[in-house]
Amino acid sequence: MDLPEQSQILPVAKKESNLGLKGIVEVFYQPAKLFERIKDEPKILVPWIFFFLLIFSLIYLVSDLMVEMQMEVMREKFAGQVQTSADVSSKDMIKWSTIILIPLAFMLAPLIAAALALFFGNVVMEGRAKFKQLLSVMIYGEIVYVLGSLMLAPLILAKGSLNVTISLAALLQDVQVQDPLYVALSKIGAFHIWEIMIIGIGLSIIYGFSRNKGYTLAVLSMGMISITHALVELAFG
């Protein structure tokens, strides 16, 4: 007598606990292994909160220098009409606006980059990926860049100037950070390159592309934001 066949039960993959938190560390020394897991289990909330805290910390530390730079621009624009009594209230308003608004603006960067990657990767390069996967890659890549920038904060405070950079902008002498040429050259720096490489690795894994194709897609997505920023400053700065 034939025994009834038992239905085959496929094992259910277990979700890795604390992947979002562990990824914040692993993205620095084993990004490929991290993004292999992110592909199946993209993480957004934890790395995005950490990204915000990094940005907030950086802006808070250098906010006084940023405000002074903006006040100097105002004094030059209004030919000294900004009085000392008005400076105090203006500084307080500009400082807290800077501390609050700039981190929030930075939070939009991964969203824009992920949308660009989705367009170039899915439409132009005919790959297949979900927005959540791409957003996760972008956030982790941004963490690398911002943490690198945060490491420069002690040097910025010690020098008393925002003109501290590990980029081609360091070759310029006596140039303000808002100068269009400084902005353009600052995009070719160690932390930007590191960020593009990390994102390129992630995109190549998410899409199943070659590593070089992943780097190209990284430039077309995250890099496009930097290029646009530089072009705007060159045109209107």
C-alpha positions in Angstrom: 0.0 0.0 0.0 1.4 3.4 -1.0 2.0 5.9 1.8 0.6 9.4 1.2 3.1 11.8 0.0 4.1 14.5 2.5 4.0 18.0 1.3 7.5 19.6 1.2 7.8 22.5 3.5 10.2 25.2 2.4 12.3 26.7 5.2 11.4 30.3 5.9 14.4 32.6 6.0 14.9 34.2 9.4 15.3 38.0 9.6 18.6 39.0 11.0 18.2 40.9 14.2 19.7 44.4 14.5 20.8 44.4 10.9 20.0 48.1 10.5 22.2 48.9 13.5 25.0 46.5 12.6 25.0 47.9 9.1 26.2 51.3 10.4 29.5 49.6 11.4 29.7 47.0 8.7 29.4 49.5 5.8 32.9 50.7 6.6 34.7 47.4 6.5 32.5 44.9 4.6 30.0 46.8 2.5 29.6 44.0 0.0 28.5 41.5 2.6 26.2 44.1 4.2 24.5 44.9 0.9 24.0 41.2 0.1 21.8 41.1 3.1 20.3 44.5 2.5 19.1 43.3 -0.9 16.8 40.8 0.8 16.0 42.9 3.9 16.5 46.6 3.2 16.8 48.8 6.3 15.6 52.4 6.4 14.6 53.8 9.8 17.6 53.0 12.0 20.3 54.2 9.6 18.3 57.2 8.6 17.9 58.3 12.3 21.7 57.8 12.7 22.3 59.8 9.6 20.2 62.6 10.9 22.1 62.6 14.3 25.4 62.8 12.5 24.3 65.7 10.4 22.7 67.5 13.4 25.9 67.0 15.4 28.1 68.3 12.6 26.0 71.4 11.9 25.6 72.1 15.6 29.4 72.1 16.1 30.1 74.4 13.3 26.9 76.5 13.5 28.6 79.6 14.9 31.1 79.7 12.0 28.3 79.1 9.5 26.3 82.0 11.0 29.3 84.3 11.0 29.9 83.5 7.3 26.3 84.3 6.5 26.4 87.5 8.5 29.5 88.6 6.7 27.7 88.0 3.4 24.8 90.1 4.7 27.1 93.0 5.7 28.8 93.0 2.3 25.4 92.8 0.5 23.9 95.7 2.5 27.2 97.7 2.5 27.4 97.8 6.3 23.8 98.7 6.9 23.4 95.6 9.2 24.0 97.2 12.6 25.6 95.6 15.6 22.3 95.6 17.6 20.6 93.8 14.7 23.5 91.4 14.5 22.6 89.7 17.8 19.0 88.9 17.0 19.9 88.0 13.4 22.6 85.6 14.6 20.3 83.8 16.9 17.6 83.4 14.2 20.1 82.3 11.6 21.8 79.9 14.0 18.7 78.0 14.9 17.4 78.1 11.4 20.7 76.6 10.3 20.8 73.9 13.0 17.2 72.8 12.2 16.8 73.3 8.5 20.1 72.1 7.1 19.9 68.6 8.7 16.3 68.3 7.4 17.4 69.3 3.9 20.2 66.7 4.1 17.6 64.1 4.9 16.2 64.6 1.4 19.4 63.7 -0.4 19.1 59.9 -0.1 15.5 60.2 -1.4 16.5 62.2 -4.4 19.5 59.9 -5.1 17.4 56.8 -4.8 14.8 58.2 -7.2 17.6 59.0 -9.7 19.1 55.5 -9.3 15.6 54.0 -9.8 15.3 55.9 -13.1 18.7 55.2 -14.5 18.9 51.7 -13.2 15.4 50.4 -14.0 14.7 52.5 -17.1 18.0 53.4 -18.8 20.0 50.3 -17.8 17.0 48.0 -17.8 17.7 46.5 -14.4 15.3 45.6 -11.6 15.3 47.0 -8.1 12.9 48.4 -5.6 13.0 51.9 -4.3 13.3 50.7 -0.7 16.5 48.7 -1.6 18.0 51.7 -3.3 17.1 54.1 -0.5 18.8 51.8 2.0 22.0 51.8 0.0 21.9 55.6 -0.4 21.5 56.2 3.4 24.4 53.9 4.3 26.5 55.6 1.7 25.6 59.0 3.1 26.6 57.8 6.6 30.1 57.2 5.3 30.4 60.7 3.9 28.9 62.5 6.9 30.9 60.6 9.4 34.1 61.4 7.4 33.1 65.1 7.4 32.4 65.0 11.1 36.0 63.9 11.7 37.1 67.2 10.3 35.0 69.2 12.8 37.9 69.5 15.4 40.2 70.9 12.7 37.5 73.4 11.6 37.0 74.5 15.2 40.7 74.8 15.9 41.3 76.8 12.7 38.1 78.9 13.3 37.2 78.5 9.6 35.0 76.3 7.5 37.8 76.3 4.9 39.0 72.8 5.9 38.7 70.1 3.4 40.3 66.9 2.0 39.5 67.7 -1.6 40.9 69.6 -4.6 39.5 72.7 -3.0 42.5 72.6 -0.6 44.7 73.8 -3.5 42.9 77.1 -3.5 44.3 79.9 -1.4 42.3 82.6 0.4 39.0 81.5 -1.1 35.7 81.4 0.8 33.7 78.2 1.1 30.7 79.7 -0.8 32.9 80.6 -3.7 31.6 78.7 -6.9 35.1 77.4 -7.7 35.6 76.1 -4.1 32.2 74.4 -4.2 33.0 72.7 -7.5 36.4 71.5 -6.5 35.2 70.4 -3.0 33.1 67.7 -4.8 36.3 66.0 -5.8 37.4 64.8 -2.4 38.3 61.8 -0.4 34.9 61.5 1.4 32.9 62.0 -1.8 34.9 59.3 -3.6 34.6 57.0 -0.7 30.8 57.5 -0.7 30.5 56.9 -4.4 32.5 53.7 -4.1 30.3 52.4 -1.2 27.1 53.3 -3.1 28.5 51.7 -6.3 29.2 48.5 -4.5 25.7 48.5 -3.1 24.0 49.3 -6.4 26.0 46.6 -8.3 24.8 44.0 -5.7 21.2 45.2 -5.7 20.9 45.2 -9.5 23.3 42.3 -10.1 25.4 44.6 -12.3 29.2 44.5 -12.7 31.1 46.6 -10.2 32.1 49.2 -12.8 28.4 49.5 -13.9 27.5 50.0 -10.3 30.0 52.8 -9.9 28.6 54.5 -13.1 25.1 54.3 -11.6 26.4 55.7 -8.3 27.8 58.8 -10.2 24.5 59.2 -12.1 22.5 59.1 -8.9 24.3 60.4 -5.8 27.0 62.1 -7.8 24.4 64.0 -9.8 23.3 65.8 -6.7 26.9 67.1 -6.1 27.3 68.0 -9.8 24.0 70.0 -9.7 25.0 71.8 -6.5 28.3 72.8 -8.1 26.7 74.0 -11.3 24.1 76.1 -9.5 26.9 77.8 -7.5 28.9 78.4 -10.6 25.8 79.9 -12.4 24.4 82.0 -9.5 27.2 82.2 -7.0 
